[in-house]
Amino acid sequence: MGCIRGGSRATALTLALGFVLLLMAASMARSDERLDIEALSSAYRLPALFEAIALEGRDAADAISEEVLQGQGGASWRRAIDDLYDPDRMLERFLGVLHADLEDRAEVHLAAMEFALRPEGAAVITTELRVRVELRAEGAEQAMQAALEQARRNESADLAFVRERIRVNNLIEQNVSLGLNGSLAYFSGFMAAAPPGMGLSEGQIAAEVWGQEEEIRAETVDWLEGYLLRAYSTLSDEARAALMAHARSAEGDAFNTAMFRAYEVTFAELSEALGSAVGRALQMREL
């Protein structure tokens, strides 16, 4: 699912999605339990998720362009960013890692499909994606954080559910690891391409990255709690129960870990390439 850093829609949409996914389940059953990575991708709506993640990546790259390059990256910078944050290419890399991880673990990928094909599972997936997309709107993150602060003050039951969801699959630690490894990869890429005198030693990189841990952890807690509160507060009791039953199962936990491993590989490579693109852009400015 999309619980990375970064009720269903109408009932008719949920039912239609469930019908399509049931057809996919029948196809999987005929494949002798071999992993159909495209069916898994469709069931978890990964193409749409990676469209959203690619837009978030471009937003982050635009911020780097303003802060580091003073908005003067030029056409070569824009081409590099467009190439890096190609959602189809990102998804292909992600699915390659995920497929290798799950290929010989039928019990994990079949349990994941079973969850996604249930109306309750489809509602969870649809809602997580919808909220992820909504958060790009102006003012949406501020509204999310305001709702989170109110829920914390009121010690709301919805927030308690969100925190249990986070705890069960260790989502904070996995996201913090994702952030730290991404930062390390970014600085490594930058160091390899930066102009002379701007590179950092391995020790300096390590100090810089580990110095970010506390900030990354605090931001991760706020973002995950706020995001999942906004998503899960609209779920039915049945959808919440299905989500937690899957999350608590050995197969569900293994699937969550495999998803994070695929995210980590994919985004470490992206971060390193982004750092390299920043270094090259600075080189070009000095010519």
Protein Blocks (a to p, Z undefined) as FASTA:
>chain_A
ZZbccddddfklmmmmmmmmmmmmmmmmmnoopacfklmmmmnommmmmmmmmmmmmmmm
mmmmmmmnnopnojmlmmmmmmmmgmklmmmmmmmmmmmmmmmmmklmmmmmmmmmpmkl
mmmmmmmmmmmmmmmpghklmmmmmmmmmmmmnopaklmmmmmmmmmnommmmmmmmmmm
mmmmmmmmmmmmmcehiaccfklmmmmmmmmmmmmmmmmmmmmmmmmmmmmmmpcfklmm
mmmmmmmpmklmmmmmmmmmmmmmmmmmmmmmmmmmmmmmmmmmmZZ
